[in-house]
């Protein structure tokens, strides 16, 4: 019996991403008008909250409501299993540490070929120079939740009913990378998207990939905060032993997760 193909197709997925951008634009413009009329626009805090809280958060919510209304895709279907298992989360944490180390190599290689532009450096420094608590909430909670909802909970979920797993996961990861609109984050985001896509494919759990994405961003936020130095164009590669260790963590985490998730689902 053939599996019924569900929303979205590739074109529908691209349309959803564009819609997400449009909703962000609408929220941003509306907030800017309100901020201008009230004088709040003059405060850096208001601009930060608008760009990194309200715009992505409301855009993600509106995107889901659109899909829910037009395609009858319920929240229960999108969220999948609520997996709460210490072993699985521990293994995801280990693998994510490996992802961060491997992606550091990838980012440095891309940056070596395509040096960072000043406007992107200014953007990064502005994000991380904000209050650490505000940065934590936006980058560790809001963005992982919204992006995983769209790219794994909606897009990859539908792709898996239409394509072979490897094609569904790689295509959704590619779209995820394109969302970031720059080569420096794009390559690393593609690797993260592949890993999270595989986790979602094995577990069918939106919560698990949100946590995994959040752990990835938390490690990055903490590393930047602890360095106490602004982003620069300088390329600094990790020692070879640490890079090899990162690959080992990632591969070991994948093997262990595959084993643990099979045991978990068998018991269920």
LOMI-530045 format. One record per residue (C-alpha): x, z, y; residue number from 1. Coordinates in Angstrom, 2 decimals, always signed. Layout:
% residues N
    east      up   north   i
       X       Z       Y NUM
...
% end
This chain:
% residues 268
    east      up   north   i
   +0.00   +0.00   +0.00   1
   +1.46   -1.05   +3.36   2
   +2.07   +1.60   +5.99   3
   -0.11   +1.12   +9.06   4
   +1.96   +0.17  +12.09   5
   +1.40   +2.65  +14.89   6
   +2.04   +2.69  +18.63   7
   +4.43   +1.69  +20.10   8
   +5.93   -1.72  +19.43   9
   +9.24   -2.53  +21.12  10
   +7.49   -4.07  +24.14  11
   +5.10   -1.14  +24.33  12
   +8.05   +1.28  +24.18  13
   +9.74   -0.53  +27.08  14
   +6.45   -0.40  +28.94  15
   +6.19   +3.35  +28.35  16
   +9.71   +3.91  +29.70  17
   +8.91   +1.84  +32.79  18
   +5.70   +3.82  +33.21  19
   +7.71   +7.03  +33.03  20
   +9.96   +5.72  +35.82  21
   +6.92   +4.72  +37.89  22
   +5.37   +8.16  +37.50  23
   +8.67   +9.73  +38.60  24
   +8.71   +7.45  +41.62  25
   +5.14   +8.33  +42.54  26
   +5.80  +12.06  +42.20  27
   +9.03  +11.72  +44.16  28
   +7.45   +9.79  +47.01  29
   +4.44  +12.11  +47.14  30
   +6.71  +15.15  +47.15  31
   +8.87  +13.57  +49.83  32
   +5.85  +12.98  +52.06  33
   +4.63  +16.53  +51.56  34
   +8.13  +17.86  +52.13  35
   +8.47  +15.82  +55.33  36
   +5.14  +17.00  +56.70  37
   +5.83  +20.65  +55.92  38
   +9.52  +20.66  +56.81  39
  +10.50  +21.59  +53.24  40
  +12.47  +18.36  +52.89  41
  +15.18  +19.91  +55.04  42
  +15.97  +22.45  +52.32  43
  +18.29  +21.44  +49.49  44
  +16.38  +23.64  +47.06  45
  +13.14  +21.72  +47.60  46
  +14.87  +18.37  +47.07  47
  +16.52  +19.64  +43.89  48
  +13.28  +21.04  +42.49  49
  +11.48  +17.80  +43.27  50
  +14.12  +15.58  +41.64  51
  +14.98  +17.69  +38.60  52
  +11.81  +19.68  +37.97  53
   +8.62  +18.15  +39.33  54
   +9.42  +14.45  +39.02  55
  +10.60  +14.42  +35.38  56
   +8.21  +17.16  +34.25  57
   +5.05  +15.66  +35.72  58
   +6.13  +12.12  +34.79  59
   +6.59  +13.21  +31.18  60
   +3.20  +14.92  +31.12  61
   +1.44  +11.94  +32.69  62
   +3.15   +9.57  +30.25  63
   +1.91  +11.58  +27.29  64
   -1.61  +11.83  +28.73  65
   -1.61   +8.05  +29.16  66
   -0.59   +7.51  +25.52  67
   -3.07  +10.14  +24.35  68
   -5.94   +8.51  +26.25  69
   -5.16   +4.85  +25.58  70
   -3.83   +5.02  +22.02  71
   -5.46   +8.26  +20.79  72
   -2.08   +9.74  +19.89  73
   -2.66  +13.48  +19.68  74
   -0.22  +16.27  +20.50  75
   -0.42  +17.43  +16.88  76
   +0.80  +14.03  +15.68  77
   +3.59  +13.90  +18.24  78
   +4.98  +17.40  +17.67  79
   +5.07  +17.07  +13.89  80
   +6.31  +20.10  +11.97  81
   +7.08  +23.39  +13.72  82
  +10.22  +24.16  +11.76  83
  +11.59  +27.66  +12.22  84
  +14.53  +28.04   +9.84  85
  +17.81  +29.78  +10.67  86
  +19.91  +27.64   +8.31  87
  +18.63  +24.38   +9.75  88
  +19.14  +25.44  +13.36  89
  +22.61  +26.78  +12.56  90
  +23.61  +23.47  +11.00  91
  +22.17  +21.54  +13.95  92
  +24.23  +23.75  +16.28  93
  +27.41  +23.05  +14.31  94
  +26.76  +19.31  +14.29  95
  +25.93  +19.26  +18.01  96
  +29.27  +20.92  +18.80  97
  +30.82  +18.03  +16.88  98
  +28.71  +15.54  +18.83  99
  +29.91  +17.02  +22.14 100
  +33.58  +16.78  +21.09 101
  +33.20  +13.23  +19.77 102
  +31.29  +12.20  +22.89 103
  +34.06  +13.61  +25.06 104
  +36.37  +11.06  +23.47 105
  +33.84   +8.28  +23.99 106
  +33.18   +9.23  +27.62 107
  +36.92   +9.31  +28.37 108
  +37.45   +5.92  +26.74 109
  +34.60   +4.39  +28.76 110
  +35.83   +6.10  +31.92 111
  +39.35   +4.76  +31.27 112
  +37.96   +1.21  +31.13 113
  +35.32   +1.66  +33.84 114
  +36.54   +4.29  +36.36 115
  +33.85   +6.58  +37.73 116
  +32.31   +5.46  +41.01 117
  +32.25   +7.91  +43.90 118
  +28.47   +7.96  +44.26 119
  +28.11   +8.93  +40.59 120
  +30.76  +11.63  +41.00 121
  +28.87  +12.99  +44.01 122
  +25.67  +12.99  +41.97 123
  +27.28  +14.95  +39.11 124
  +28.85  +17.49  +41.42 125
  +25.58  +18.00  +43.28 126
  +23.78  +18.71  +40.01 127
  +26.33  +21.21  +38.71 128
  +27.04  +22.91  +42.02 129
  +23.44  +24.11  +42.19 130
  +22.53  +27.64  +41.07 131
  +23.41  +27.93  +37.36 132
  +19.94  +29.24  +36.48 133
  +18.24  +26.27  +38.14 134
  +20.67  +23.91  +36.42 135
  +20.01  +25.59  +33.07 136
  +16.23  +25.24  +33.36 137
  +16.37  +21.59  +34.38 138
  +19.10  +20.29  +32.05 139
  +18.58  +22.57  +29.04 140
  +14.78  +22.90  +29.02 141
  +12.95  +20.32  +31.14 142
  +14.93  +17.13  +30.46 143
  +15.39  +17.71  +26.70 144
  +11.68  +18.45  +26.32 145
  +10.52  +15.41  +28.29 146
  +13.06  +12.97  +26.84 147
  +12.52  +14.05  +23.24 148
   +8.76  +13.87  +23.71 149
   +9.05  +10.24  +24.81 150
  +11.94   +8.93  +22.72 151
  +11.55  +10.78  +19.45 152
   +8.00  +12.17  +19.48 153
   +6.34   +8.95  +20.65 154
   +8.73   +5.98  +20.44 155
  +10.72   +6.75  +17.29 156
   +7.62   +8.06  +15.53 157
   +5.96   +4.68  +16.02 158
   +9.11   +2.67  +15.26 159
   +9.45   +4.39  +11.87 160
   +6.09   +2.91  +10.82 161
   +7.23   -0.59  +11.82 162
  +10.91   -0.86  +10.90 163
  +13.50   +0.37   +8.45 164
  +14.81   +3.83   +9.43 165
  +18.25   +2.62  +10.55 166
  +16.72   -0.02  +12.84 167
  +14.08   +2.35  +14.23 168
  +16.65   +5.07  +14.95 169
  +19.26   +2.76  +16.50 170
  +16.71   +0.94  +18.67 171
  +15.21   +4.16  +20.01 172
  +18.74   +5.49  +20.62 173
  +19.64   +2.32  +22.53 174
  +16.55   +2.67  +24.74 175
  +17.46   +6.32  +25.25 176
  +20.95   +5.30  +26.39 177
  +19.62   +2.61  +28.74 178
  +17.39   +5.23  +30.40 179
  +20.49   +6.88  +31.89 180
  +21.38   +3.67  +33.77 181
  +25.16   +4.10  +33.75 182
  +27.94   +3.20  +31.26 183
  +29.64   +6.62  +31.42 184
  +26.67   +8.51  +30.01 185
  +25.14   +5.59  +28.13 186
  +27.61   +5.33  +25.24 187
  +27.65   +9.08  +24.62 188
  +23.88   +9.27  +24.95 189
  +23.55   +6.54  +22.32 190
  +25.56   +8.66  +19.85 191
  +23.43  +11.71  +20.66 192
  +20.30   +9.59  +20.26 193
  +21.44   +8.39  +16.83 194
  +22.00  +11.95  +15.65 195
  +18.73  +13.30  +17.06 196
  +16.88  +10.28  +15.72 197
  +18.23  +10.95  +12.24 198
  +17.26  +14.63  +12.53 199
  +13.74  +13.61  +13.54 200
  +13.52  +11.08  +10.71 201
  +14.51  +13.72   +8.16 202
  +12.44  +16.59   +9.58 203
   +9.53  +15.01  +11.50 204
   +9.93  +17.94  +13.90 205
   +9.86  +17.42  +17.67 206
  +10.79  +21.08  +18.20 207
  +13.98  +20.68  +16.18 208
  +15.25  +17.72  +18.21 209
  +14.29  +19.37  +21.51 210
  +16.38  +22.39  +20.53 211
  +19.23  +20.13  +19.40 212
  +19.16  +18.20  +22.68 213
  +19.01  +21.48  +24.61 214
  +22.05  +22.84  +22.75 215
  +23.99  +19.67  +23.60 216
  +23.17  +20.00  +27.29 217
  +23.83  +23.76  +27.27 218
  +27.36  +23.24  +25.94 219
  +28.01  +20.65  +28.65 220
  +26.56  +22.87  +31.40 221
  +28.62  +25.88  +30.28 222
  +31.83  +23.83  +29.99 223
  +31.40  +22.54  +33.54 224
  +30.48  +25.99  +34.88 225
  +33.46  +27.66  +33.20 226
  +35.90  +25.00  +34.43 227
  +34.92  +25.82  +38.04 228
  +36.24  +22.40  +39.06 229
  +34.31  +19.41  +40.41 230
  +34.11  +16.19  +38.43 231
  +36.94  +13.77  +39.17 232
  +38.11  +10.31  +38.15 233
  +40.91  +11.86  +36.10 234
  +40.72  +11.16  +32.36 235
  +41.73  +14.08  +30.12 236
  +41.57  +13.56  +26.37 237
  +41.20  +16.46  +23.95 238
  +44.14  +17.12  +21.60 239
  +44.02  +15.02  +18.44 240
  +43.41  +18.06  +16.24 241
  +40.33  +19.02  +18.27 242
  +38.94  +15.49  +18.11 243
  +39.43  +15.42  +14.33 244
  +37.79  +18.84  +14.15 245
  +34.83  +17.47  +16.12 246
  +34.34  +14.60  +13.67 247
  +34.56  +17.09  +10.79 248
  +31.90  +19.33  +12.35 249
  +29.59  +16.38  +12.91 250
  +29.96  +14.93   +9.42 251
  +29.79  +18.36   +7.79 252
  +26.68  +19.20   +9.78 253
  +25.01  +15.96   +8.70 254
  +25.74  +16.62   +5.02 255
  +24.54  +20.24   +5.19 256
  +21.41  +19.36   +7.16 257
  +20.50  +16.67   +4.65 258
  +20.80  +19.21   +1.85 259
  +19.00  +22.05   +3.64 260
  +16.09  +19.94   +4.91 261
  +15.43  +18.61   +1.43 262
  +15.37  +22.18   +0.05 263
  +13.15  +23.32   +2.94 264
  +10.62  +20.54   +2.40 265
  +10.61  +21.08   -1.36 266
   +9.69  +24.75   -0.85 267
   +6.97  +23.79   +1.63 268
% end
